[in-house]
């Protein structure tokens, strides 16, 4: 029984030594029992030359599987050095249509055409051309053409015979789809149901018409939500007139869900590309610089805001003590508010409250939190400052009041921005990004110093 | 064909009116064709009284399915008002063992025992007691006992007969597991393979021994990674001596993956509970206050740090201008670094580089980013300040130097903290949380003012 496999340093070292010694036998022995996903993972640890040596030792179908499992970047590098004929005959021909289309989508237009011409299986070439026409993030882009479909007028015996034929092309039989003479989707028939029925029964009589389906243009996010909510392992895809054109399997959707979650996480932590610690220094630098540049611009703007109030700072330097607190709080509260809304939009759990009611609630939450924090900072100021100092009361009141106002302001801002972005069909996760955070920081600073100026005039 | 369903305000209003009028017929008509997951979603929009009315109208199996789909909070409320006998006979008896165990886990110990006594199906009661003994986040806690297993010594005909019997208890047949006489897992046999083979062939001859399995104590995170990586829809679970005890299906793992991603996202955005905009004000407040309190404490510490350098600020108030910039940059860089490491740990894609090499790389990334930003801020200072002012050069140099140092420091700190937490078996996502961010802020502030004091002394 094959246990899951974890790559360790000893394994890699052994592999490297064998490759360096041109020892094909040892390399093959090391690769034995490894799943395509494991071999693809190995590639991250090897140089392009080492990886190529290894790749050429793989047998037909396994090589195709490994290619499908590779990271997009690694795959592109590989495809560049392989001739179109090899790509077509040794890989594309042996892949499922959806994986093949994913690989082909990475090719240049020119190479794509060359590869298409070299695919021996005309059906496969046709399927790929079909699949490439859909948006990558739509149901059409996620689906595979391979599926098992039976006609509603067949009996179970004929059905089982036909399924045996079709099954040769399909990795996993999750559902058997039932179509009419026009190939329109009528429902599913479960293997369980077939096992429990008479051989002469007609499919029509045991079809389960209660089947969910999506159109080719349904967005990937919606596909993920439907499959997750209704616990589906496969979802049929139909065209504009209900004809069955493909099916989406859960494994592709799991990847999609994970990638979407990672994207939102990266957005919230200020990284602009999908990077890993093992990536090159320049890739890591590039992924992180954009947010830092926005942060820098925000910092300069902040300096200008404070500069505007320089005379007040000269008169009362202690006003500067609480600048980081106010700026940080504005940013924090804004991220919290946005994150809750962004997550709810992503999982379609926004509920039915009106925007007005949402904002009113957000106001209440911010007011309670703000009040608690304002009271705490007011009290703690008695400990860290000397109450007998001149202008002590003005400072303490300034910090407390502006903290409350900044928290309320940032909360409302953080709630409404993702809602507006979503209305405008822009990814609401942007609202947890650096731009909005920086704006909240600066707004907080501005409010603090303005309130300070007013209160120092009064008290 | 049932399309997916989206709850809208009109639907809810119609439902409310019907419930208010005690109009069972209309309510039943509205619920017709709805999936259990949709009905569970409806409950969020209804009051407990309205939901109870609706619940009592549901037929046996559907009522059990809806109960399984409900949010934990809603379910607890419901279970509290239902007698143990009803819970046992009308719900638990009709559920899959894993859903049943999940529901039972929410009950008080006392009620749990009562319900167990009322379960008519002794096998089901035994399965539930077994499942409840495992940690919720382990393979044992995620698995269901329902599966189809055949003996390796049977032939295909006997196998198909036995499967028909077993299939009645299993919702979806993904794999047929093969066991020996001791119930030890030997492999799987695919339906496809059976459809393509002779009826008299022995299972032994067509068994696929290349099957992944996990032990009952395998952590849920690892289960998710294995199923995702190897594209599995179901994964068998064995006990300490390889006996087959259950199977985990992909739908439970999708939920797990989503919940884990949401948890990390919440951590990065400073929310301590899984909240939705539709939650009560007090719940939302409670979820957000902890981070804000840490932020407040950090702000007070920051004020103390600045206070320590008050004489320098009095001498040169312009030093205050760049406080928000430095503090924000320290925090930002720290989050970026931690987030990359946290994500890599979560997806087991850390690579094999030694910690020393990782830190060296992080240093390089931080140095490049820091240098770019330091040069930019140096240049921009010539525009926003007046170069002829006294101490202009000292200020500009302070900002640039400390920015570079703070970025490098925060990057290394942000990288090493999640690695240490992970070594200590603490959730590394904590490193993107408020505590570390606040520490980075303060450290940045401290470095800035210290460098300022030194440079103002020199220039």
Boltz contact constraints between the chains, C-beta under 6 A:
constraints:
  - contact:
      token1: [A, 1]
      token2: [B, 211]
      max_distance: 6.0
  - contact:
      token1: [A, 2]
      token2: [B, 210]
      max_distance: 6.0
  - contact:
      token1: [A, 4]
      token2: [B, 212]
      max_distance: 6.0
  - contact:
      token1: [A, 4]
      token2: [B, 226]
      max_distance: 6.0
  - contact:
      token1: [A, 9]
      token2: [B, 352]
      max_distance: 6.0
  - contact:
      token1: [A, 35]
      token2: [B, 230]
      max_distance: 6.0
  - contact:
      token1: [A, 37]
      token2: [B, 229]
      max_distance: 6.0
  - contact:
      token1: [A, 37]
      token2: [B, 230]
      max_distance: 6.0
  - contact:
      token1: [A, 45]
      token2: [B, 352]
      max_distance: 6.0
  - contact:
      token1: [A, 164]
      token2: [B, 195]
      max_distance: 6.0
  - contact:
      token1: [A, 164]
      token2: [B, 196]
      max_distance: 6.0
  - contact:
      token1: [A, 167]
      token2: [B, 192]
      max_distance: 6.0
  - contact:
      token1: [A, 167]
      token2: [B, 195]
      max_distance: 6.0
  - contact:
      token1: [A, 173]
      token2: [B, 191]
      max_distance: 6.0
  - contact:
      token1: [A, 173]
      token2: [B, 192]
      max_distance: 6.0
  - contact:
      token1: [A, 191]
      token2: [B, 173]
      max_distance: 6.0
  - contact:
      token1: [A, 191]
      token2: [B, 191]
      max_distance: 6.0
  - contact:
      token1: [A, 192]
      token2: [B, 167]
      max_distance: 6.0
  - contact:
      token1: [A, 192]
      token2: [B, 173]
      max_distance: 6.0
  - contact:
      token1: [A, 195]
      token2: [B, 164]
      max_distance: 6.0
  - contact:
      token1: [A, 195]
      token2: [B, 167]
      max_distance: 6.0
  - contact:
      token1: [A, 196]
      token2: [B, 164]
      max_distance: 6.0
  - contact:
      token1: [A, 210]
      token2: [B, 2]
      max_distance: 6.0
  - contact:
      token1: [A, 211]
      token2: [B, 1]
      max_distance: 6.0
  - contact:
      token1: [A, 212]
      token2: [B, 4]
      max_distance: 6.0
  - contact:
      token1: [A, 226]
      token2: [B, 4]
      max_distance: 6.0
  - contact:
      token1: [A, 228]
      token2: [B, 254]
      max_distance: 6.0
  - contact:
      token1: [A, 229]
      token2: [B, 37]
      max_distance: 6.0
  - contact:
      token1: [A, 230]
      token2: [B, 35]
      max_distance: 6.0
  - contact:
      token1: [A, 230]
      token2: [B, 37]
      max_distance: 6.0
  - contact:
      token1: [A, 231]
      token2: [B, 251]
      max_distance: 6.0
  - contact:
      token1: [A, 233]
      token2: [B, 233]
      max_distance: 6.0
  - contact:
      token1: [A, 250]
      token2: [B, 250]
      max_distance: 6.0
  - contact:
      token1: [A, 251]
      token2: [B, 231]
      max_distance: 6.0
  - contact:
      token1: [A, 254]
      token2: [B, 228]
      max_distance: 6.0
  - contact:
      token1: [A, 261]
      token2: [B, 261]
      max_distance: 6.0
  - contact:
      token1: [A, 265]
      token2: [B, 265]
      max_distance: 6.0
  - contact:
      token1: [A, 268]
      token2: [B, 268]
      max_distance: 6.0
  - contact:
      token1: [A, 268]
      token2: [B, 269]
      max_distance: 6.0
  - contact:
      token1: [A, 269]
      token2: [B, 268]
      max_distance: 6.0
  - contact:
      token1: [A, 269]
      token2: [B, 335]
      max_distance: 6.0
  - contact:
      token1: [A, 269]
      token2: [B, 336]
      max_distance: 6.0
  - contact:
      token1: [A, 269]
      token2: [B, 339]
      max_distance: 6.0
  - contact:
      token1: [A, 270]
      token2: [B, 332]
      max_distance: 6.0
  - contact:
      token1: [A, 270]
      token2: [B, 336]
      max_distance: 6.0
  - contact:
      token1: [A, 271]
      token2: [B, 336]
      max_distance: 6.0
  - contact:
      token1: [A, 275]
      token2: [B, 340]
      max_distance: 6.0
  - contact:
      token1: [A, 276]
      token2: [B, 344]
      max_distance: 6.0
  - contact:
      token1: [A, 276]
      token2: [B, 349]
      max_distance: 6.0
  - contact:
      token1: [A, 277]
      token2: [B, 340]
      max_distance: 6.0
  - contact:
      token1: [A, 277]
      token2: [B, 344]
      max_distance: 6.0
  - contact:
      token1: [A, 277]
      token2: [B, 358]
      max_distance: 6.0
  - contact:
      token1: [A, 278]
      token2: [B, 351]
      max_distance: 6.0
  - contact:
      token1: [A, 281]
      token2: [B, 361]
      max_distance: 6.0
  - contact:
      token1: [A, 281]
      token2: [B, 364]
      max_distance: 6.0
  - contact:
      token1: [A, 281]
      token2: [B, 365]
      max_distance: 6.0
  - contact:
      token1: [A, 284]
      token2: [B, 365]
      max_distance: 6.0
  - contact:
      token1: [A, 285]
      token2: [B, 365]
      max_distance: 6.0
  - contact:
      token1: [A, 285]
      token2: [B, 368]
      max_distance: 6.0
  - contact:
      token1: [A, 285]
      token2: [B, 369]
      max_distance: 6.0
  - contact:
      token1: [A, 288]
      token2: [B, 336]
      max_distance: 6.0
  - contact:
      token1: [A, 288]
      token2: [B, 369]
      max_distance: 6.0
  - contact:
      token1: [A, 289]
      token2: [B, 369]
      max_distance: 6.0
  - contact:
      token1: [A, 292]
      token2: [B, 369]
      max_distance: 6.0
  - contact:
      token1: [A, 292]
      token2: [B, 373]
      max_distance: 6.0
  - contact:
      token1: [A, 295]
      token2: [B, 328]
      max_distance: 6.0
  - contact:
      token1: [A, 295]
      token2: [B, 329]
      max_distance: 6.0
  - contact:
      token1: [A, 295]
      token2: [B, 332]
      max_distance: 6.0
  - contact:
      token1: [A, 296]
      token2: [B, 373]
      max_distance: 6.0
  - contact:
      token1: [A, 299]
      token2: [B, 325]
      max_distance: 6.0
  - contact:
      token1: [A, 300]
      token2: [B, 380]
      max_distance: 6.0
  - contact:
      token1: [A, 302]
      token2: [B, 324]
      max_distance: 6.0
  - contact:
      token1: [A, 303]
      token2: [B, 321]
      max_distance: 6.0
  - contact:
      token1: [A, 303]
      token2: [B, 322]
      max_distance: 6.0
  - contact:
      token1: [A, 306]
      token2: [B, 321]
      max_distance: 6.0
  - contact:
      token1: [A, 307]
      token2: [B, 321]
      max_distance: 6.0
  - contact:
      token1: [A, 313]
      token2: [B, 317]
      max_distance: 6.0
  - contact:
      token1: [A, 313]
      token2: [B, 320]
      max_distance: 6.0
  - contact:
      token1: [A, 314]
      token2: [B, 317]
      max_distance: 6.0
  - contact:
      token1: [A, 317]
      token2: [B, 313]
      max_distance: 6.0
  - contact:
      token1: [A, 317]
      token2: [B, 314]
      max_distance: 6.0
  - contact:
      token1: [A, 320]
      token2: [B, 313]
      max_distance: 6.0
  - contact:
      token1: [A, 320]
      token2: [B, 320]
      max_distance: 6.0
  - contact:
      token1: [A, 321]
      token2: [B, 303]
      max_distance: 6.0
  - contact:
      token1: [A, 321]
      token2: [B, 306]
      max_distance: 6.0
  - contact:
      token1: [A, 321]
      token2: [B, 307]
      max_distance: 6.0
  - contact:
      token1: [A, 322]
      token2: [B, 303]
      max_distance: 6.0
  - contact:
      token1: [A, 323]
      token2: [B, 323]
      max_distance: 6.0
  - contact:
      token1: [A, 323]
      token2: [B, 324]
      max_distance: 6.0
  - contact:
      token1: [A, 324]
      token2: [B, 302]
      max_distance: 6.0
  - contact:
      token1: [A, 324]
      token2: [B, 323]
      max_distance: 6.0
  - contact:
      token1: [A, 324]
      token2: [B, 327]
      max_distance: 6.0
  - contact:
      token1: [A, 325]
      token2: [B, 299]
      max_distance: 6.0
  - contact:
      token1: [A, 327]
      token2: [B, 324]
      max_distance: 6.0
  - contact:
      token1: [A, 328]
      token2: [B, 295]
      max_distance: 6.0
  - contact:
      token1: [A, 329]
      token2: [B, 295]
      max_distance: 6.0
  - contact:
      token1: [A, 332]
      token2: [B, 270]
      max_distance: 6.0
  - contact:
      token1: [A, 332]
      token2: [B, 295]
      max_distance: 6.0
  - contact:
      token1: [A, 335]
      token2: [B, 269]
      max_distance: 6.0
  - contact:
      token1: [A, 336]
      token2: [B, 269]
      max_distance: 6.0
  - contact:
      token1: [A, 336]
      token2: [B, 270]
      max_distance: 6.0
  - contact:
      token1: [A, 336]
      token2: [B, 271]
      max_distance: 6.0
  - contact:
      token1: [A, 336]
      token2: [B, 288]
      max_distance: 6.0
  - contact:
      token1: [A, 339]
      token2: [B, 269]
      max_distance: 6.0
  - contact:
      token1: [A, 340]
      token2: [B, 277]
      max_distance: 6.0
  - contact:
      token1: [A, 344]
      token2: [B, 276]
      max_distance: 6.0
  - contact:
      token1: [A, 344]
      token2: [B, 277]
      max_distance: 6.0
  - contact:
      token1: [A, 349]
      token2: [B, 276]
      max_distance: 6.0
  - contact:
      token1: [A, 351]
      token2: [B, 278]
      max_distance: 6.0
  - contact:
      token1: [A, 352]
      token2: [B, 9]
      max_distance: 6.0
  - contact:
      token1: [A, 358]
      token2: [B, 277]
      max_distance: 6.0
  - contact:
      token1: [A, 361]
      token2: [B, 281]
      max_distance: 6.0
  - contact:
      token1: [A, 364]
      token2: [B, 281]
      max_distance: 6.0
  - contact:
      token1: [A, 365]
      token2: [B, 281]
      max_distance: 6.0
  - contact:
      token1: [A, 365]
      token2: [B, 284]
      max_distance: 6.0
  - contact:
      token1: [A, 365]
      token2: [B, 285]
      max_distance: 6.0
  - contact:
      token1: [A, 368]
      token2: [B, 285]
      max_distance: 6.0
  - contact:
      token1: [A, 369]
      token2: [B, 285]
      max_distance: 6.0
  - contact:
      token1: [A, 369]
      token2: [B, 289]
      max_distance: 6.0
  - contact:
      token1: [A, 369]
      token2: [B, 292]
      max_distance: 6.0
  - contact:
      token1: [A, 373]
      token2: [B, 292]
      max_distance: 6.0
  - contact:
      token1: [A, 373]
      token2: [B, 296]
      max_distance: 6.0
  - contact:
      token1: [A, 380]
      token2: [B, 300]
      max_distance: 6.0
